[in-house]
Amino acid sequence: MTNPSPLSIRGGTRQLDATGLARVAVFAAVVAVLGLPGGFSVAGGVPITVQTLGVMLAGAILGPRLGALSMAVLMALVAIGLPLLAGGRGGIGVFFGPSAGYLLGWIVGAFVIGLVVHAGGRKPVGWRTLAGMLTGGILVIYAIGIPVQSMVTRLPLGETVMMSLAFIPGDLIKAVTATVIVMTLVRAYPRAFARVWASTPAPAPERVR
Amino acid sequence: MLTLYRPGSGWLHRLPAGPKLLLVLFTVLAVSLLPSHWWTAAAAAAAAALGYALAGLGPGMAGIRELGRQVHALRWVIGITLASQLVFMGPEPAVANAARVTAAIALASLLALTTRVTELLDAIERGLRPLQRLGLDPQRIALLLTVAIGTIPVLGRRANEVREAQRARGARNNPRTFVVPFLIVALKHADELGDALTARGVR
């Protein structure tokens, strides 16, 4: 089976190896599947999409470079006409619609999340993970999405910001959920991150969990 | 396989993917850049109708019926754009901008409707070839996209298995209890996929 040796995410060659390629492809598919109908309990009658939860997890689990790459792959698949966005949207048209900026924001957002969550090559901890989700998963995505939305719909920036505020509560819940999921994975399935962490506060690498 | 492609044999279907992409992008950009006046709404609607009618999607009104389906799929985008602009900016920009955005998205959909995914993948591989000099590997990118496409139905099935397993245990269907097991299943699949690729000589 696979050896749990670290991926050469940074060191050595910049070329994507087979393991990295598989993880990138699989995570693009994970985010696509999270957008498929199949149903999550609707909150107060409003259908919620957990697709953006997947974006947050991509950066946190794959790290900045591969996380951003997996989102770019997803965008490429959407652009060539696969209906992979929540609600079965797809095709190059979505990149001319109001949500174009948010989608590009997914790529940058995943990168920023990866940077923050894995800062210094240390093991993810709760507060840093949450900080990553809030900056990369919300701030960055809105910072790119809102100006583009304003440009596409020609609704002035201020009004567009006001409209977007409606989505903030849901995104805050997703950021917290993503943090809980990442911390669960750190404890229950650290292999998910496919990396060796620099000295952890309490070094117990041999402990059986 | 899920795609937006509709089989057909019209001229747009037969046009090679590269030129078609450029044609669609040019048209969409032109519609997107229309100014926000009353006549924009008419021009945008006319452009969309003309595009679908002339694309050769089928006999008679088949093109217009397809446009109807596309617009129906966009009803949320239209509704939100229209409502927000009515509130903040008044009827003229609201109608003009909603029509402009709708027409642009609908026209862009013509690409996916008339081109197979495999053709577009090939076009991407060809289009990226000049970037080889910059250290980009078009074949690896095409492989990455192909593997991702193939993985989606596999993970879709795994997701259903996870959901069924939870239902069998009486667990409520909520994102958090679903995502962790689904991620573990998916990442294990990634390990196997990486091994399979390595075994086939991908490094």
Interface residues (C-beta under 8 A of the other chain):
Chain A: M1 T2 R14 Q15 L16 D17 A18 T19 G20 L21 A22 R23 V24 A25 V26 F27 A28 A29 V30 A32 V33 L34 L36 G38 G39 F40 S41 I48 V50 L53 L57 I61 V73 L74 A76 L77 I80 G81 L82 P83 L84 G87 G88 R89 G90 G91 I92 G93 V94 F95 F96 G97 P98 V152 T153 R154 L155 P156 E159 M163 T177 V180 I181 T184 L185 A188 Y189 R191 A192
Chain B: L2 T3 L4 Y5 L21 V24 L25 V28 S32 S36 A73 W76 V77 I80 T81 S84 Q85 F88 M89 P93 N97 V101 A104 I105 A106 L107 A108 S109 L111 A112 L113 T115 V117 L120 L121 I124 G135 D137 R140 L143 L144 L145 V147 A148 I149 T151 I152 V154 L155 G156 A159 N160 R163 R172 N173 N174 P175 R176 F178 V179 V180 F182 L183 I184 A186 L187 H189 A190 D191 E192 L193 G194 D195 L197 T198 V202 R203
